[in-house]
């Protein structure tokens, strides 16, 4: 048996942390203000504003910047995968390095190979998330190119179209977030090479870090306040547009 009971316990903790936090964050985002929920509202406002612009160079530049960031992580994932595969040919050296570290838990060849395989799988998963995110941003570019212009911003059909563009962008952002989350949990797996208890502890620390940043950070509070302000301005703008339409009809 390549793993001890401590290793198996740590693996269970790792899986529960990753799967449990993903399910928790997805459920909480439906009812609680967090980065995912608030940024989705900002994307709706963004797409509303986009429909009223006849020149959309700004949107093209912003989306290109987002895609560039994702492409960086996607290419980095491939480099990391190549590095991990290279380590498979250096198992004996890696085993010697681990054994020379103080307080490190000694591992056999098979255990190290399985740990490397898990690490490679995580980065392959991250690569798929990043590339899917890039493709969805490509879909969004097509939708923006097909979007007609509504200078008044009062066409209900085009408002629904703007919301659908925001949904596509939101899904692209979710895929990007899942890819980044894979990077976070890969750091916990690296701790497994030293000791299973450190692996379990690192998994819990990753969950705590993600929760604080996505639900309790200052950025979340600022984005939440900004979201409320934008909705107030949106309601004022819609009321002014309705009044202008009524005035033009009377004339």
N, C-alpha and C positions, 0 to 999 in steps of 0.2 A: 504493500500500500504506500503510494508516494507521499501522501499527506497524513499528518497526525490529526487527532480530534480537534486540536486547537486551530489547525488550518481550516478544517471543515466548518467550524463555528465562525471563523472570521469570514469565510466565503459567504456563509448565510447572512451574516450581518451586512456585508457589502451588497449583496443582491437586494436585501430588504431596504437598505438605504437608498439605492438607486431607483428601484422600481417604486418603492413607497413614496419617495419624494416627488417623483415624476407624476404619480397619480394624485398626490396631495396638491401639488402646484397647479395641475390642470383643473382640479375641482375648485380650489380656492379662487382661481382667477375668474370664475364665473360670478362670484358674489363679493369678493374682497378687492380693494384697490391694491394693485401691485404693478410691477413694471410691465408685464404682459398685457394686463387689462387696460391700464392707462395709456400705454403707447398705441394700443389698438384704436382708442378714441382719438388720439392725435392723428393717426393715419386716416381716419374718416374725415377729419377736418382738412387734412392735407389734400385728399382727393376732391373734396368739395371745392377747395380753392383752385385746384388744378383745372376744373371744368370751366372756370370763369376767366382763364387766361388764354389769350390767342398765341402767345409766345411761351413755350415750355422748356426753354433752355435750362432754367434753374432746376427743374425736376430731373432732366436728363443728367445734369452734373451730380445731383444728390444721389440718384440711383446708381450712377457709375461708381461713386465713392463707396457706397454700400457693397456693391458687387466686388470691388477691389479688395475690401477687407475680407470678404468670404473666400475669394480666390487665394488670398495669402494663407489662410488656415487650411484650405483644401490641399494646396501644394506642400505645405508643411507636414500635413498628415502623411502624404506619400513618402516624404523624406524620413519621417520617424518610422514608418513601416519598413522601409529599406534598412534602416539602422537595426531594427529589432530582428529582422531576418538574418542580418549579418551576425548577430550575437549567437544565433543557433550553431554557427560553426566555431564558436569560442566558448562552449559550455564549460570546459575544464578550467579555463582561465577565469571565467566569471565565478565558478564555484570556489576557486582559490581566493578571489578577491573578497567574496562574501564571508568565507571562513576566517579571513584575517581581521575582519571588523569586530570590535568588542561588543559583546551582548547579542551578536547576530545568531539567529537560529540556523544550524547547519542544514543544508538541503542536498538531496541526491540529484543525479542527472535528470531523471524523469520529472521530478518536482520543478526544477528550474525550467525545463522545456515547457511544461504546462503553464507556468507563470508567464513565460514569454509569449506563449500562444494566446493567453487571455489578454495580455497587453496589446498584441498585434490585432486581435479581434476588436478591441475597443477603438483603436485608431482607424481600422477599416470601417467600423460603424460611423465614426466621426466623419470620415471622407464621404460616405454615402449621404449623410445629413447635409454636409456643406455643398456637395454638388447638386443635390435636390433643391437646396435653397437658391443656388445660382440659377437653376432652370426656372424656378418660379418667379424670380425677378425678371427673367427673360420674358415669361408670359405677361408679367405686368407691363413691361415695355411695349409689348404688342397692343395691349388694351389701351395704354395711354396714346399710342399712335392712332388707334381707331376712335378715340373719344372725340365727339364733336364739341364745339365751343358753345357755352351758355353764359354769355356775359352777365345776364341778369341773375343767374343762379337760382331761378324759380321753377325750372322744368322738373317735375317730380320723377319723370322717367330717367332723366340724366342723374338725378340724385341717387336713385337706386343703382344706377351704373357705377357711380362713384363709390358707393358702399361695397359693391362687388370687387372693385379694384382694391379697396382697403382690405377686404377679406383675403385676396390673393397675396397682398403684401404681408399681411399678418401671418399667413401660413409660411411664407418664405422666412420671416423672422423667427417663427417657432423652430423651423428646421435648423436655422443658424444657432439658436439657443441650445437645441439638443446636441449639436456638434460641440459647442463650448462646454456643455455639461460633461460630455465624454472626456474632454481634456482634464476637467477637474477630478473626475473619478479615476483617471489613469494615474494621477499622482498618488492616490491611495493604494493602487496596485503596486506601484514601485516600492512602497513601504513593506509590502509582503515579502520582498526579497530579503529583508532584514529580520522581521519577526511577525508572526501572525497576529499577536496582540497589537502591535503597532499598526498593522493593516486594518484591524477592526476600529481602532481609535481614529485613524486617519479618515475612514469612511464616515464616521460620525461628525468629524470636524468639517468635512466637505459639505455634508448636509446642513450643518449649522451655518457655515459661510454662505451657502446658496440662499438659505432662508433669510438671513439678515440682509443680504444685498437685494434680493428680489421683493421683499415684503416690508422691511423695517428701515431701510437706508434713508438718508437725507434726500437722495435723488428721487426716491419713490414719493416722498412727501411733496417735493417741489413739482414733480410731474403731475401729481394729483391736483394740487392747487391750480396749476396751469390748465389742466383739463377742464376744471369747473369754470375758469375765466373764459376759456374759448367757447364753451357752451352758452354762456351769457351773451357773448358777442355774436354768436351764431343766431341766437333767438332775436337779438336786436336787428341784425341784418335781414333776417327773414321778414320781420315785421315791417321794416322800411321798404323792402322790395314789394310786399303786398300793397302797402299804401301807395307806392308809386304806380303800380299796375292799376289800382282803382282810380287814381287821379287821371291817368292817361285814357281810361275807358270813358270817364265823364266828359273829357274834352272832345 
